[in-house]
Amino acid sequence: MYKEMGLGEIGHLLSCNRDAAFCVGYSEDMELTRTQTIMEGAPHCDFRYRMKG
């Protein structure tokens, strides 16, 4: 979608960057771990949501 709109280079900022803020808003006990995203050129997103403790 972002590529079609000519925003492929910043798609990760517009979409993937929101994930950490989502965790904080949902629960202070939730944490996100991710080392790569498709939007940044990786073959897959390796995100994991976990509850602390």
MMTF fields as JSON, N, C-alpha, C and O atoms, coordinates in Angstrom:
{
  "mmtfVersion": "1.0.0",
  "mmtfProducer": "UNKNOWN",
  "numBonds": 211,
  "numAtoms": 212,
  "numGroups": 53,
  "numChains": 1,
  "numModels": 1,
  "chainsPerModel": [1],
  "groupsPerChain": [53],
  "chainIdList": ["A"],
  "bondAtomList": [4, 2, 8, 6, 12, 10, 16, 14, 20, 18, 24, 22, 28, 26, 32, 30, 36, 34, 40, 38, 44, 42, 48, 46, 52, 50, 56, 54, 60, 58, 64, 62, 68, 66, 72, 70, 76, 74, 80, 78, 84, 82, 88, 86, 92, 90, 96, 94, 100, 98, 104, 102, 108, 106, 112, 110, 116, 114, 120, 118, 124, 122, 128, 126, 132, 130, 136, 134, 140, 138, 144, 142, 148, 146, 152, 150, 156, 154, 160, 158, 164, 162, 168, 166, 172, 170, 176, 174, 180, 178, 184, 182, 188, 186, 192, 190, 196, 194, 200, 198, 204, 202, 208, 206],
  "bondOrderList": [1, 1, 1, 1, 1, 1, 1, 1, 1, 1, 1, 1, 1, 1, 1, 1, 1, 1, 1, 1, 1, 1, 1, 1, 1, 1, 1, 1, 1, 1, 1, 1, 1, 1, 1, 1, 1, 1, 1, 1, 1, 1, 1, 1, 1, 1, 1, 1, 1, 1, 1, 1],
  "groupList": [{"groupName": "MET", "atomNameList": ["N", "CA", "C", "O"], "elementList": ["N", "C", "C", "O"], "formalChargeList": [0, 0, 0, 0], "bondAtomList": [1, 0, 2, 1, 3, 2], "bondOrderList": [1, 1, 2], "singleLetterCode": "M", "chemCompType": "L-PEPTIDE LINKING"}, {"groupName": "TYR", "atomNameList": ["N", "CA", "C", "O"], "elementList": ["N", "C", "C", "O"], "formalChargeList": [0, 0, 0, 0], "bondAtomList": [1, 0, 2, 1, 3, 2], "bondOrderList": [1, 1, 2], "singleLetterCode": "Y", "chemCompType": "L-PEPTIDE LINKING"}, {"groupName": "LYS", "atomNameList": ["N", "CA", "C", "O"], "elementList": ["N", "C", "C", "O"], "formalChargeList": [0, 0, 0, 0], "bondAtomList": [1, 0, 2, 1, 3, 2], "bondOrderList": [1, 1, 2], "singleLetterCode": "K", "chemCompType": "L-PEPTIDE LINKING"}, {"groupName": "GLU", "atomNameList": ["N", "CA", "C", "O"], "elementList": ["N", "C", "C", "O"], "formalChargeList": [0, 0, 0, 0], "bondAtomList": [1, 0, 2, 1, 3, 2], "bondOrderList": [1, 1, 2], "singleLetterCode": "E", "chemCompType": "L-PEPTIDE LINKING"}, {"groupName": "GLY", "atomNameList": ["N", "CA", "C", "O"], "elementList": ["N", "C", "C", "O"], "formalChargeList": [0, 0, 0, 0], "bondAtomList": [1, 0, 2, 1, 3, 2], "bondOrderList": [1, 1, 2], "singleLetterCode": "G", "chemCompType": "PEPTIDE LINKING"}, {"groupName": "LEU", "atomNameList": ["N", "CA", "C", "O"], "elementList": ["N", "C", "C", "O"], "formalChargeList": [0, 0, 0, 0], "bondAtomList": [1, 0, 2, 1, 3, 2], "bondOrderList": [1, 1, 2], "singleLetterCode": "L", "chemCompType": "L-PEPTIDE LINKING"}, {"groupName": "ILE", "atomNameList": ["N", "CA", "C", "O"], "elementList": ["N", "C", "C", "O"], "formalChargeList": [0, 0, 0, 0], "bondAtomList": [1, 0, 2, 1, 3, 2], "bondOrderList": [1, 1, 2], "singleLetterCode": "I", "chemCompType": "L-PEPTIDE LINKING"}, {"groupName": "HIS", "atomNameList": ["N", "CA", "C", "O"], "elementList": ["N", "C", "C", "O"], "formalChargeList": [0, 0, 0, 0], "bondAtomList": [1, 0, 2, 1, 3, 2], "bondOrderList": [1, 1, 2], "singleLetterCode": "H", "chemCompType": "L-PEPTIDE LINKING"}, {"groupName": "SER", "atomNameList": ["N", "CA", "C", "O"], "elementList": ["N", "C", "C", "O"], "formalChargeList": [0, 0, 0, 0], "bondAtomList": [1, 0, 2, 1, 3, 2], "bondOrderList": [1, 1, 2], "singleLetterCode": "S", "chemCompType": "L-PEPTIDE LINKING"}, {"groupName": "CYS", "atomNameList": ["N", "CA", "C", "O"], "elementList": ["N", "C", "C", "O"], "formalChargeList": [0, 0, 0, 0], "bondAtomList": [1, 0, 2, 1, 3, 2], "bondOrderList": [1, 1, 2], "singleLetterCode": "C", "chemCompType": "L-PEPTIDE LINKING"}, {"groupName": "ASN", "atomNameList": ["N", "CA", "C", "O"], "elementList": ["N", "C", "C", "O"], "formalChargeList": [0, 0, 0, 0], "bondAtomList": [1, 0, 2, 1, 3, 2], "bondOrderList": [1, 1, 2], "singleLetterCode": "N", "chemCompType": "L-PEPTIDE LINKING"}, {"groupName": "ARG", "atomNameList": ["N", "CA", "C", "O"], "elementList": ["N", "C", "C", "O"], "formalChargeList": [0, 0, 0, 0], "bondAtomList": [1, 0, 2, 1, 3, 2], "bondOrderList": [1, 1, 2], "singleLetterCode": "R", "chemCompType": "L-PEPTIDE LINKING"}, {"groupName": "ASP", "atomNameList": ["N", "CA", "C", "O"], "elementList": ["N", "C", "C", "O"], "formalChargeList": [0, 0, 0, 0], "bondAtomList": [1, 0, 2, 1, 3, 2], "bondOrderList": [1, 1, 2], "singleLetterCode": "D", "chemCompType": "L-PEPTIDE LINKING"}, {"groupName": "ALA", "atomNameList": ["N", "CA", "C", "O"], "elementList": ["N", "C", "C", "O"], "formalChargeList": [0, 0, 0, 0], "bondAtomList": [1, 0, 2, 1, 3, 2], "bondOrderList": [1, 1, 2], "singleLetterCode": "A", "chemCompType": "L-PEPTIDE LINKING"}, {"groupName": "PHE", "atomNameList": ["N", "CA", "C", "O"], "elementList": ["N", "C", "C", "O"], "formalChargeList": [0, 0, 0, 0], "bondAtomList": [1, 0, 2, 1, 3, 2], "bondOrderList": [1, 1, 2], "singleLetterCode": "F", "chemCompType": "L-PEPTIDE LINKING"}, {"groupName": "VAL", "atomNameList": ["N", "CA", "C", "O"], "elementList": ["N", "C", "C", "O"], "formalChargeList": [0, 0, 0, 0], "bondAtomList": [1, 0, 2, 1, 3, 2], "bondOrderList": [1, 1, 2], "singleLetterCode": "V", "chemCompType": "L-PEPTIDE LINKING"}, {"groupName": "THR", "atomNameList": ["N", "CA", "C", "O"], "elementList": ["N", "C", "C", "O"], "formalChargeList": [0, 0, 0, 0], "bondAtomList": [1, 0, 2, 1, 3, 2], "bondOrderList": [1, 1, 2], "singleLetterCode": "T", "chemCompType": "L-PEPTIDE LINKING"}, {"groupName": "GLN", "atomNameList": ["N", "CA", "C", "O"], "elementList": ["N", "C", "C", "O"], "formalChargeList": [0, 0, 0, 0], "bondAtomList": [1, 0, 2, 1, 3, 2], "bondOrderList": [1, 1, 2], "singleLetterCode": "Q", "chemCompType": "L-PEPTIDE LINKING"}, {"groupName": "PRO", "atomNameList": ["N", "CA", "C", "O"], "elementList": ["N", "C", "C", "O"], "formalChargeList": [0, 0, 0, 0], "bondAtomList": [1, 0, 2, 1, 3, 2], "bondOrderList": [1, 1, 2], "singleLetterCode": "P", "chemCompType": "L-PEPTIDE LINKING"}],
  "groupTypeList": [0, 1, 2, 3, 0, 4, 5, 4, 3, 6, 4, 7, 5, 5, 8, 9, 10, 11, 12, 13, 13, 14, 9, 15, 4, 1, 8, 3, 12, 0, 3, 5, 16, 11, 16, 17, 16, 6, 0, 3, 4, 13, 18, 7, 9, 12, 14, 11, 1, 11, 0, 2, 4],
  "groupIdList": [1, 2, 3, 4, 5, 6, 7, 8, 9, 10, 11, 12, 13, 14, 15, 16, 17, 18, 19, 20, 21, 22, 23, 24, 25, 26, 27, 28, 29, 30, 31, 32, 33, 34, 35, 36, 37, 38, 39, 40, 41, 42, 43, 44, 45, 46, 47, 48, 49, 50, 51, 52, 53],
  "secStructList": [7, 6, 6, 6, 6, 6, 7, 4, 4, 4, 2, 0, 0, 0, 0, 0, 6, 2, 2, 2, 2, 2, 2, 2, 2, 2, 7, 6, 6, 3, 3, 3, 3, 7, 1, 7, 7, 4, 4, 4, 6, 7, 1, 1, 7, 7, 7, 3, 3, 3, 3, 7, 7],
  "xCoordList": [0.825, 0.0, 0.877, 0.658, 1.872, 2.74, 3.546, 3.768, 3.983, 4.722, 3.849, 4.303, 2.584, 1.652, 1.428, 1.182, 1.512, 1.314, 2.618, 2.634, 3.725, 5.014, 5.681, 6.572, 5.261, 5.788, 6.514, 6.668, 6.956, 7.6, 8.807, 9.068, 9.537, 10.755, 10.47, 11.325, 9.297, 8.984, 7.8, 7.263, 7.409, 6.28, 6.483, 5.536, 7.706, 7.976, 7.766, 7.368, 8.033, 7.802, 6.315, 5.876, 5.553, 4.117, 3.331, 2.276, 3.816, 3.049, 3.735, 3.164, 4.927, 5.601, 5.981, 6.032, 6.24, 6.652, 5.552, 5.835, 4.318, 3.193, 3.089, 2.434, 3.719, 3.535, 3.964, 3.252, 5.095, 5.564, 4.6, 4.319, 4.098, 3.143, 1.835, 1.201, 1.436, 0.251, 0.412, -0.51, 1.584, 1.833, 1.675, 1.016, 2.261, 2.187, 0.737, 0.301, -0.002, -1.398, -2.286, -3.252, -1.962, -2.77, -2.528, -3.469, -1.256, -0.917, 0.554, 1.411, 0.836, 2.224, 3.004, 4.235, 2.295, 2.941, 3.254, 3.869, 2.842, 3.09, 4.407, 4.735, 5.152, 6.388, 6.463, 5.921, 7.133, 7.304, 8.777, 9.624, 9.076, 10.425, 10.349, 9.542, 11.188, 11.234, 12.604, 13.079, 13.241, 14.558, 14.535, 15.497, 13.437, 13.374, 11.93, 11.01, 11.752, 10.418, 10.492, 11.521, 9.403, 9.296, 9.434, 10.06, 8.849, 8.89, 10.316, 10.584, 11.224, 12.619, 13.476, 14.702, 12.832, 13.538, 13.793, 14.362, 13.397, 13.592, 12.576, 11.537, 12.853, 11.907, 10.648, 9.632, 10.716, 9.545, 9.708, 10.81, 8.603, 8.615, 8.713, 7.974, 9.623, 9.803, 9.331, 10.015, 8.175, 7.669, 7.088, 6.526, 7.243, 6.658, 6.089, 6.789, 4.839, 4.215, 4.219, 3.856, 4.621, 4.646, 4.179, 4.329, 3.614, 3.279, 4.438, 4.926, 4.873, 5.98, 5.574, 4.411, 6.567, 6.323, 5.796, 5.548],
  "yCoordList": [-1.183, 0.0, 1.258, 2.181, 1.276, 2.456, 2.627, 3.752, 1.524, 1.608, 2.198, 3.029, 1.767, 2.282, 3.778, 4.473, 4.278, 5.706, 6.49, 7.708, 5.785, 6.451, 6.695, 7.539, 5.968, 6.166, 4.927, 4.765, 4.059, 2.825, 3.022, 2.203, 4.089, 4.342, 4.707, 4.513, 5.223, 5.619, 4.828, 5.179, 3.785, 2.97, 2.415, 2.349, 2.014, 1.474, 2.529, 2.204, 3.789, 4.867, 5.112, 5.42, 4.974, 5.24, 4.089, 4.315, 2.882, 1.734, 0.986, 0.858, 0.504, -0.343, 0.425, -0.156, 1.683, 2.494, 2.614, 2.914, 2.385, 2.511, 1.349, 1.464, 0.243, -0.976, -0.82, -1.268, -0.205, -0.031, 0.859, 0.585, 1.912, 2.789, 2.047, 2.284, 1.163, 0.346, -0.466, -0.547, -1.065, -1.875, -1.041, -1.47, 0.123, 0.992, 1.375, 1.371, 1.701, 2.084, 0.934, 1.127, -0.25, -1.423, -1.883, -2.114, -2.011, -2.457, -2.17, -2.441, -1.627, -1.374, -2.662, -2.648, -3.775, -5.074, -5.767, -6.833, -5.177, -5.78, -5.255, -4.078, -6.137, -5.696, -6.291, -7.363, -5.586, -5.981, -6.214, -5.408, -7.32, -7.598, -7.774, -8.561, -7.044, -7.169, -6.715, -5.652, -7.513, -7.136, -6.796, -6.234, -7.133, -6.855, -6.727, -7.252, -6.011, -5.862, -6.016, -5.738, -6.455, -6.542, -5.148, -4.976, -4.157, -2.779, -2.248, -1.347, -2.802, -2.36, -3.307, -3.196, -4.242, -5.102, -6.529, -7.316, -6.88, -8.247, -9.187, -8.728, -10.485, -11.431, -11.645, -12.117, -11.297, -11.428, -10.529, -10.082, -10.279, -9.545, -10.577, -11.561, -10.347, -11.315, -10.757, -10.896, -10.134, -9.504, -10.528, -11.549, -10.221, -11.03, -10.107, -9.226, -10.297, -9.58, -10.504, -11.675, -9.991, -10.789, -9.932, -8.71, -10.614, -9.954, -10.162, -11.282, -9.111, -9.213, -10.09, -10.139, -10.771, -11.574, -12.879, -13.652],
  "zCoordList": [0.0, 0.0, 0.0, -0.784, 0.892, 0.957, -0.323, -0.771, -0.912, -2.176, -3.266, -4.053, -3.313, -4.319, -4.17, -5.156, -2.941, -2.688, -2.826, -2.645, -3.15, -3.277, -1.934, -1.827, -0.911, 0.438, 0.969, 2.179, 0.065, 0.469, 1.363, 2.244, 1.149, 1.926, 3.381, 4.245, 3.653, 5.03, 5.604, 6.655, 4.921, 5.38, 6.772, 7.556, 7.095, 8.436, 9.518, 10.636, 9.186, 10.152, 10.364, 11.472, 9.298, 9.376, 9.99, 10.582, 9.862, 10.315, 11.461, 12.544, 11.234, 12.227, 13.487, 14.571, 13.363, 14.519, 15.575, 16.735, 15.183, 16.123, 17.095, 18.131, 16.777, 17.565, 19.025, 19.924, 19.27, 20.65, 21.442, 22.608, 20.813, 21.486, 21.774, 22.802, 20.882, 21.117, 22.398, 23.209, 22.575, 23.776, 25.037, 25.984, 25.06, 26.235, 26.512, 27.663, 25.474, 25.644, 26.072, 26.809, 25.615, 25.948, 27.378, 28.138, 27.732, 29.081, 29.35, 28.509, 30.508, 30.885, 31.074, 31.111, 31.193, 31.36, 30.038, 30.03, 28.928, 27.622, 27.066, 27.22, 26.423, 25.769, 24.365, 24.097, 23.496, 22.102, 21.837, 22.221, 21.177, 20.706, 19.198, 18.702, 18.465, 17.0, 16.538, 16.938, 15.7, 15.183, 13.705, 13.182, 13.018, 11.581, 11.123, 11.749, 10.006, 9.422, 7.913, 7.297, 7.334, 5.878, 5.277, 4.231, 5.937, 5.424, 5.31, 4.516, 6.097, 6.031, 5.193, 5.191, 4.476, 3.547, 4.006, 3.25, 5.202, 5.699, 5.051, 4.577, 5.02, 4.422, 5.264, 4.755, 6.548, 7.421, 8.65, 8.969, 9.321, 10.588, 11.71, 11.723, 12.641, 13.724, 15.063, 16.076, 15.061, 16.279, 17.251, 16.853, 18.531, 19.59, 20.647, 21.145, 20.991, 22.085, 23.296, 23.186, 24.435, 25.669, 26.831, 26.842, 27.797, 29.044, 30.014, 30.164, 30.662, 31.618, 32.802, 33.204, 33.335, 34.532, 34.257, 35.183]
}
